[in-house]
């Protein structure tokens, strides 16, 4: 899957989550972490820039994401987040 496809699917799924879950739920933090990584990636795409050192921690594997989303209707976001991380690293976008 291409980086553009991953970002599009992630954006769609996060939008669905936000639309369907207007109240605070136990998975909000995990969704927020994924959305920040997605936003940083989209900024890199639109401005053709690398991920800054201060932004790299948003792409580190986080047990909170797995723990919160595993066995929920949103668990597909775990794999999409991992694919996003892989594609960004594949493009050597870290350490501008």
N, CA, C and O atoms as a GROMACS GRO file, in nm:
protein
  384
    1UNK      N    1   0.084  -0.117   0.000
    1UNK     CA    2   0.000   0.000   0.000
    1UNK      C    3   0.089   0.124   0.000
    1UNK      O    4   0.193   0.127   0.066
    2UNK      N    5   0.050   0.226  -0.073
    2UNK     CA    6   0.129   0.348  -0.081
    2UNK      C    7   0.108   0.434   0.043
    2UNK      O    8   0.012   0.416   0.117
    3UNK      N    9   0.200   0.527   0.064
    3UNK     CA   10   0.187   0.619   0.176
    3UNK      C   11   0.060   0.702   0.164
    3UNK      O   12  -0.010   0.725   0.263
    4UNK      N   13   0.029   0.746   0.044
    4UNK     CA   14  -0.093   0.824   0.022
    4UNK      C   15  -0.217   0.742   0.057
    4UNK      O   16  -0.311   0.795   0.119
    5UNK      N   17  -0.219   0.616   0.019
    5UNK     CA   18  -0.334   0.530   0.051
    5UNK      C   19  -0.347   0.511   0.202
    5UNK      O   20  -0.458   0.514   0.256
    6UNK      N   21  -0.236   0.490   0.268
    6UNK     CA   22  -0.238   0.471   0.414
    6UNK      C   23  -0.290   0.596   0.482
    6UNK      O   24  -0.376   0.588   0.570
    7UNK      N   25  -0.239   0.712   0.442
    7UNK     CA   26  -0.285   0.836   0.506
    7UNK      C   27  -0.433   0.861   0.480
    7UNK      O   28  -0.504   0.908   0.568
    8UNK      N   29  -0.478   0.830   0.359
    8UNK     CA   30  -0.620   0.849   0.328
    8UNK      C   31  -0.710   0.758   0.412
    8UNK      O   32  -0.812   0.801   0.464
    9UNK      N   33  -0.671   0.632   0.424
    9UNK     CA   34  -0.751   0.538   0.503
    9UNK      C   35  -0.749   0.576   0.651
    9UNK      O   36  -0.853   0.576   0.717
   10UNK      N   37  -0.631   0.610   0.702
   10UNK     CA   38  -0.622   0.651   0.842
   10UNK      C   39  -0.707   0.775   0.869
   10UNK      O   40  -0.779   0.780   0.968
   11UNK      N   41  -0.698   0.873   0.780
   11UNK     CA   42  -0.777   0.996   0.799
   11UNK      C   43  -0.927   0.963   0.799
   11UNK      O   44  -1.002   1.017   0.880
   12UNK      N   45  -0.969   0.876   0.709
   12UNK     CA   46  -1.110   0.837   0.701
   12UNK      C   47  -1.154   0.767   0.829
   12UNK      O   48  -1.259   0.797   0.885
   13UNK      N   49  -1.073   0.673   0.875
   13UNK     CA   50  -1.110   0.598   0.996
   13UNK      C   51  -1.112   0.687   1.121
   13UNK      O   52  -1.199   0.673   1.206
   14UNK      N   53  -1.016   0.779   1.132
   14UNK     CA   54  -1.014   0.870   1.247
   14UNK      C   55  -1.135   0.963   1.241
   14UNK      O   56  -1.195   0.993   1.345
   15UNK      N   57  -1.170   1.008   1.123
   15UNK     CA   58  -1.290   1.092   1.107
   15UNK      C   59  -1.415   1.015   1.148
   15UNK      O   60  -1.503   1.069   1.215
   16UNK      N   61  -1.423   0.889   1.108
   16UNK     CA   62  -1.536   0.804   1.148
   16UNK      C   63  -1.541   0.792   1.300
   16UNK      O   64  -1.648   0.802   1.360
   17UNK      N   65  -1.425   0.769   1.361
   17UNK     CA   66  -1.420   0.757   1.507
   17UNK      C   67  -1.470   0.885   1.572
   17UNK      O   68  -1.554   0.881   1.662
   18UNK      N   69  -1.418   0.999   1.528
   18UNK     CA   70  -1.457   1.128   1.587
   18UNK      C   71  -1.607   1.154   1.570
   18UNK      O   72  -1.671   1.207   1.660
   19UNK      N   73  -1.661   1.116   1.455
   19UNK     CA   74  -1.803   1.136   1.430
   19UNK      C   75  -1.891   1.046   1.518
   19UNK      O   76  -1.995   1.090   1.568
   20UNK      N   77  -1.848   0.922   1.536
   20UNK     CA   78  -1.928   0.825   1.610
   20UNK      C   79  -1.907   0.827   1.760
   20UNK      O   80  -1.988   0.771   1.834
   21UNK      N   81  -1.801   0.891   1.806
   21UNK     CA   82  -1.767   0.888   1.949
   21UNK      C   83  -1.739   1.030   1.999
   21UNK      O   84  -1.624   1.069   2.020
   22UNK      N   85  -1.843   1.103   2.017
   22UNK     CA   86  -1.828   1.243   2.058
   22UNK      C   87  -1.797   1.258   2.206
   22UNK      O   88  -1.756   1.365   2.251
   23UNK      N   89  -1.816   1.153   2.281
   23UNK     CA   90  -1.784   1.159   2.423
   23UNK      C   91  -1.647   1.099   2.447
   23UNK      O   92  -1.593   1.027   2.362
   24UNK      N   93  -1.592   1.129   2.562
   24UNK     CA   94  -1.460   1.078   2.597
   24UNK      C   95  -1.468   0.927   2.619
   24UNK      O   96  -1.549   0.880   2.699
   25UNK      N   97  -1.386   0.853   2.548
   25UNK     CA   98  -1.382   0.708   2.565
   25UNK      C   99  -1.243   0.665   2.605
   25UNK      O  100  -1.149   0.746   2.606
   26UNK      N  101  -1.230   0.540   2.638
   26UNK     CA  102  -1.102   0.488   2.684
   26UNK      C  103  -0.997   0.480   2.573
   26UNK      O  104  -0.878   0.461   2.602
   27UNK      N  105  -1.038   0.496   2.449
   27UNK     CA  106  -0.939   0.486   2.340
   27UNK      C  107  -0.903   0.622   2.280
   27UNK      O  108  -0.828   0.628   2.182
   28UNK      N  109  -0.954   0.729   2.337
   28UNK     CA  110  -0.922   0.863   2.282
   28UNK      C  111  -0.773   0.891   2.275
   28UNK      O  112  -0.725   0.945   2.176
   29UNK      N  113  -0.699   0.855   2.380
   29UNK     CA  114  -0.556   0.883   2.381
   29UNK      C  115  -0.484   0.812   2.267
   29UNK      O  116  -0.399   0.871   2.201
   30UNK      N  117  -0.519   0.686   2.243
   30UNK     CA  118  -0.457   0.611   2.133
   30UNK      C  119  -0.490   0.675   1.999
   30UNK      O  120  -0.403   0.687   1.913
   31UNK      N  121  -0.614   0.715   1.981
   31UNK     CA  122  -0.655   0.781   1.856
   31UNK      C  123  -0.579   0.911   1.839
   31UNK      O  124  -0.535   0.943   1.729
   32UNK      N  125  -0.563   0.987   1.947
   32UNK     CA  126  -0.489   1.113   1.940
   32UNK      C  127  -0.344   1.091   1.900
   32UNK      O  128  -0.289   1.166   1.820
   33UNK      N  129  -0.280   0.988   1.957
   33UNK     CA  130  -0.140   0.957   1.923
   33UNK      C  131  -0.126   0.924   1.775
   33UNK      O  132  -0.035   0.972   1.708
   34UNK      N  133  -0.217   0.843   1.725
   34UNK     CA  134  -0.213   0.806   1.582
   34UNK      C  135  -0.238   0.930   1.496
   34UNK      O  136  -0.172   0.948   1.394
   35UNK      N  137  -0.333   1.013   1.537
   35UNK     CA  138  -0.366   1.130   1.456
   35UNK      C  139  -0.250   1.230   1.451
   35UNK      O  140  -0.229   1.294   1.348
   36UNK      N  141  -0.176   1.243   1.558
   36UNK     CA  142  -0.060   1.332   1.556
   36UNK      C  143   0.045   1.280   1.457
   36UNK      O  144   0.100   1.358   1.379
   37UNK      N  145   0.072   1.150   1.460
   37UNK     CA  146   0.167   1.092   1.364
   37UNK      C  147   0.116   1.113   1.221
   37UNK      O  148   0.194   1.143   1.131
   38UNK      N  149  -0.013   1.096   1.202
   38UNK     CA  150  -0.072   1.118   1.070
   38UNK      C  151  -0.057   1.264   1.027
   38UNK      O  152  -0.023   1.291   0.912
   39UNK      N  153  -0.083   1.358   1.118
   39UNK     CA  154  -0.070   1.500   1.086
   39UNK      C  155   0.074   1.536   1.049
   39UNK      O  156   0.097   1.611   0.954
   40UNK      N  157   0.169   1.485   1.123
   40UNK     CA  158   0.310   1.511   1.094
   40UNK      C  159   0.347   1.455   0.956
   40UNK      O  160   0.420   1.518   0.880
   41UNK      N  161   0.296   1.337   0.926
   41UNK     CA  162   0.322   1.276   0.795
   41UNK      C  163   0.261   1.360   0.683
   41UNK      O  164   0.327   1.388   0.583
   42UNK      N  165   0.137   1.401   0.700
   42UNK     CA  166   0.072   1.483   0.598
   42UNK      C  167   0.142   1.617   0.580
   42UNK      O  168   0.148   1.670   0.469
   43UNK      N  169   0.194   1.672   0.688
   43UNK     CA  170   0.273   1.795   0.678
   43UNK      C  171   0.399   1.771   0.597
   43UNK      O  172   0.438   1.854   0.515
   44UNK      N  173   0.463   1.656   0.619
   44UNK     CA  174   0.581   1.619   0.541
   44UNK      C  175   0.550   1.603   0.394
   44UNK      O  176   0.629   1.644   0.308
   45UNK      N  177   0.436   1.542   0.364
   45UNK     CA  178   0.397   1.523   0.224
   45UNK      C  179   0.368   1.657   0.159
   45UNK      O  180   0.419   1.685   0.050
   46UNK      N  181   0.288   1.739   0.224
   46UNK     CA  182   0.247   1.865   0.160
   46UNK      C  183   0.359   1.967   0.150
   46UNK      O  184   0.361   2.049   0.058
   47UNK      N  185   0.455   1.963   0.244
   47UNK     CA  186   0.566   2.059   0.241
   47UNK      C  187   0.697   1.997   0.195
   47UNK      O  188   0.801   2.063   0.194
   48UNK      N  189   0.691   1.868   0.156
   48UNK     CA  190   0.810   1.796   0.110
   48UNK      C  191   0.927   1.814   0.207
   48UNK      O  192   1.036   1.858   0.170
   49UNK      N  193   0.900   1.779   0.332
   49UNK     CA  194   1.003   1.794   0.434
   49UNK      C  195   1.014   1.669   0.518
   49UNK      O  196   0.919   1.591   0.528
   50UNK      N  197   1.128   1.652   0.576
   50UNK     CA  198   1.152   1.536   0.662
   50UNK      C  199   1.085   1.557   0.798
   50UNK      O  200   1.046   1.668   0.834
   51UNK      N  201   1.072   1.448   0.871
   51UNK     CA  202   1.020   1.452   1.008
   51UNK      C  203   1.132   1.508   1.096
   51UNK      O  204   1.245   1.460   1.090
   52UNK      N  205   1.101   1.607   1.175
   52UNK     CA  206   1.201   1.667   1.261
   52UNK      C  207   1.230   1.576   1.380
   52UNK      O  208   1.147   1.494   1.419
   53UNK      N  209   1.350   1.592   1.436
   53UNK     CA  210   1.390   1.508   1.549
   53UNK      C  211   1.287   1.515   1.661
   53UNK      O  212   1.254   1.413   1.722
   54UNK      N  213   1.236   1.634   1.688
   54UNK     CA  214   1.137   1.651   1.796
   54UNK      C  215   1.003   1.583   1.766
   54UNK      O  216   0.921   1.568   1.856
   55UNK      N  217   0.981   1.544   1.642
   55UNK     CA  218   0.855   1.480   1.602
   55UNK      C  219   0.866   1.327   1.593
   55UNK      O  220   0.765   1.257   1.583
   56UNK      N  221   0.987   1.276   1.597
   56UNK     CA  222   1.009   1.133   1.576
   56UNK      C  223   0.940   1.045   1.680
   56UNK      O  224   0.901   0.933   1.649
   57UNK      N  225   0.924   1.094   1.802
   57UNK     CA  226   0.866   1.010   1.906
   57UNK      C  227   0.721   0.972   1.878
   57UNK      O  228   0.670   0.877   1.937
   58UNK      N  229   0.654   1.044   1.788
   58UNK     CA  230   0.516   1.009   1.752
   58UNK      C  231   0.510   0.881   1.669
   58UNK      O  232   0.403   0.823   1.650
   59UNK      N  233   0.625   0.836   1.620
   59UNK     CA  234   0.631   0.717   1.537
   59UNK      C  235   0.690   0.597   1.609
   59UNK      O  236   0.709   0.491   1.549
   60UNK      N  237   0.718   0.611   1.736
   60UNK     CA  238   0.771   0.500   1.814
   60UNK      C  239   0.656   0.408   1.852
   60UNK      O  240   0.547   0.456   1.886
   61UNK      N  241   0.678   0.280   1.846
   61UNK     CA  242   0.571   0.187   1.885
   61UNK      C  243   0.525   0.218   2.027
   61UNK      O  244   0.607   0.238   2.116
   62UNK      N  245   0.398   0.221   2.046
   62UNK     CA  246   0.343   0.259   2.175
   62UNK      C  247   0.245   0.153   2.222
   62UNK      O  248   0.145   0.126   2.156
   63UNK      N  249   0.273   0.094   2.336
   63UNK     CA  250   0.186  -0.010   2.390
   63UNK      C  251   0.048   0.043   2.420
   63UNK      O  252  -0.049  -0.033   2.420
   64UNK      N  253   0.036   0.176   2.447
   64UNK     CA  254  -0.096   0.234   2.475
   64UNK      C  255  -0.190   0.219   2.356
   64UNK      O  256  -0.310   0.196   2.373
   65UNK      N  257  -0.135   0.233   2.236
   65UNK     CA  258  -0.216   0.219   2.115
   65UNK      C  259  -0.267   0.076   2.103
   65UNK      O  260  -0.385   0.052   2.080
   66UNK      N  261  -0.176  -0.018   2.118
   66UNK     CA  262  -0.213  -0.160   2.105
   66UNK      C  263  -0.311  -0.198   2.216
   66UNK      O  264  -0.415  -0.259   2.189
   67UNK      N  265  -0.278  -0.163   2.339
   67UNK     CA  266  -0.363  -0.199   2.453
   67UNK      C  267  -0.503  -0.140   2.439
   67UNK      O  268  -0.602  -0.207   2.469
   68UNK      N  269  -0.512  -0.015   2.395
   68UNK     CA  270  -0.642   0.052   2.387
   68UNK      C  271  -0.727   0.002   2.271
   68UNK      O  272  -0.849  -0.009   2.283
   69UNK      N  273  -0.663  -0.027   2.158
   69UNK     CA  274  -0.740  -0.057   2.037
   69UNK      C  275  -0.759  -0.206   2.010
   69UNK      O  276  -0.848  -0.245   1.934
   70UNK      N  277  -0.676  -0.289   2.071
   70UNK     CA  278  -0.684  -0.432   2.046
   70UNK      C  279  -0.824  -0.486   2.084
   70UNK      O  280  -0.877  -0.455   2.190
   71UNK      N  281  -0.879  -0.566   1.994
   71UNK     CA  282  -1.010  -0.629   2.013
   71UNK      C  283  -1.124  -0.528   2.022
   71UNK      O  284  -1.224  -0.551   2.091
   72UNK      N  285  -1.109  -0.415   1.952
   72UNK     CA  286  -1.218  -0.319   1.938
   72UNK      C  287  -1.249  -0.307   1.788
   72UNK      O  288  -1.178  -0.364   1.705
   73UNK      N  289  -1.353  -0.235   1.756
   73UNK     CA  290  -1.384  -0.216   1.614
   73UNK      C  291  -1.282  -0.126   1.545
   73UNK      O  292  -1.285  -0.110   1.423
   74UNK      N  293  -1.192  -0.068   1.622
   74UNK     CA  294  -1.091   0.023   1.569
   74UNK      C  295  -0.953  -0.041   1.564
   74UNK      O  296  -0.854   0.029   1.542
   75UNK      N  297  -0.943  -0.172   1.585
   75UNK     CA  298  -0.811  -0.236   1.590
   75UNK      C  299  -0.737  -0.237   1.457
   75UNK      O  300  -0.616  -0.263   1.454
   76UNK      N  301  -0.806  -0.208   1.347
   76UNK     CA  302  -0.737  -0.196   1.218
   76UNK      C  303  -0.642  -0.076   1.218
   76UNK      O  304  -0.548  -0.071   1.137
   77UNK      N  305  -0.666   0.019   1.307
   77UNK     CA  306  -0.578   0.136   1.316
   77UNK      C  307  -0.438   0.099   1.363
   77UNK      O  308  -0.341   0.168   1.331
   78UNK      N  309  -0.426  -0.009   1.438
   78UNK     CA  310  -0.294  -0.054   1.484
   78UNK      C  311  -0.205  -0.087   1.365
   78UNK      O  312  -0.093  -0.038   1.355
   79UNK      N  313  -0.256  -0.168   1.274
   79UNK     CA  314  -0.177  -0.206   1.156
   79UNK      C  315  -0.154  -0.087   1.063
   79UNK      O  316  -0.047  -0.074   1.005
   80UNK      N  317  -0.253  -0.002   1.050
   80UNK     CA  318  -0.236   0.118   0.965
   80UNK      C  319  -0.129   0.210   1.023
   80UNK      O  320  -0.049   0.267   0.949
   81UNK      N  321  -0.128   0.225   1.155
   81UNK     CA  322  -0.025   0.305   1.221
   81UNK      C  323   0.113   0.245   1.198
   81UNK      O  324   0.209   0.318   1.170
   82UNK      N  325   0.124   0.115   1.208
   82UNK     CA  326   0.253   0.047   1.184
   82UNK      C  327   0.297   0.064   1.038
   82UNK      O  328   0.415   0.086   1.011
   83UNK      N  329   0.202   0.055   0.945
   83UNK     CA  330   0.234   0.076   0.804
   83UNK      C  331   0.279   0.220   0.779
   83UNK      O  332   0.372   0.244   0.702
   84UNK      N  333   0.212   0.314   0.843
   84UNK     CA  334   0.251   0.455   0.830
   84UNK      C  335   0.395   0.473   0.878
   84UNK      O  336   0.476   0.535   0.809
   85UNK      N  337   0.425   0.419   0.994
   85UNK     CA  338   0.560   0.427   1.049
   85UNK      C  339   0.662   0.366   0.953
   85UNK      O  340   0.768   0.425   0.928
   86UNK      N  341   0.632   0.248   0.900
   86UNK     CA  342   0.722   0.180   0.807
   86UNK      C  343   0.747   0.265   0.682
   86UNK      O  344   0.861   0.279   0.639
   87UNK      N  345   0.641   0.321   0.625
   87UNK     CA  346   0.654   0.400   0.501
   87UNK      C  347   0.735   0.527   0.525
   87UNK      O  348   0.814   0.567   0.439
   88UNK      N  349   0.716   0.591   0.639
   88UNK     CA  350   0.793   0.712   0.670
   88UNK      C  351   0.940   0.676   0.685
   88UNK      O  352   1.027   0.748   0.635
   89UNK      N  353   0.968   0.568   0.754
   89UNK     CA  354   1.108   0.524   0.770
   89UNK      C  355   1.168   0.481   0.638
   89UNK      O  356   1.285   0.506   0.610
   90UNK      N  357   1.087   0.416   0.555
   90UNK     CA  358   1.132   0.371   0.423
   90UNK      C  359   1.176   0.489   0.336
   90UNK      O  360   1.267   0.476   0.254
   91UNK      N  361   1.111   0.602   0.354
   91UNK     CA  362   1.145   0.722   0.277
   91UNK      C  363   1.260   0.801   0.339
   91UNK      O  364   1.299   0.906   0.286
   92UNK      N  365   1.314   0.752   0.449
   92UNK     CA  366   1.422   0.821   0.518
   92UNK      C  367   1.385   0.964   0.557
   92UNK      O  368   1.463   1.057   0.538
   93UNK      N  369   1.265   0.978   0.610
   93UNK     CA  370   1.217   1.111   0.646
   93UNK      C  371   1.257   1.154   0.786
   93UNK      O  372   1.223   1.265   0.827
   94UNK      N  373   1.327   1.070   0.857
   94UNK     CA  374   1.369   1.109   0.991
   94UNK      C  375   1.499   1.185   0.989
   94UNK      O  376   1.582   1.168   0.900
   95UNK      N  377   1.516   1.269   1.089
   95UNK     CA  378   1.639   1.349   1.110
   95UNK      C  379   1.669   1.445   0.995
   95UNK      O  380   1.762   1.425   0.916
   96UNK      N  381   1.588   1.548   0.990
   96UNK     CA  382   1.610   1.650   0.885
   96UNK      C  383   1.733   1.734   0.914
   96UNK      O  384   1.765   1.824   0.837
   0.00000   0.00000   0.00000
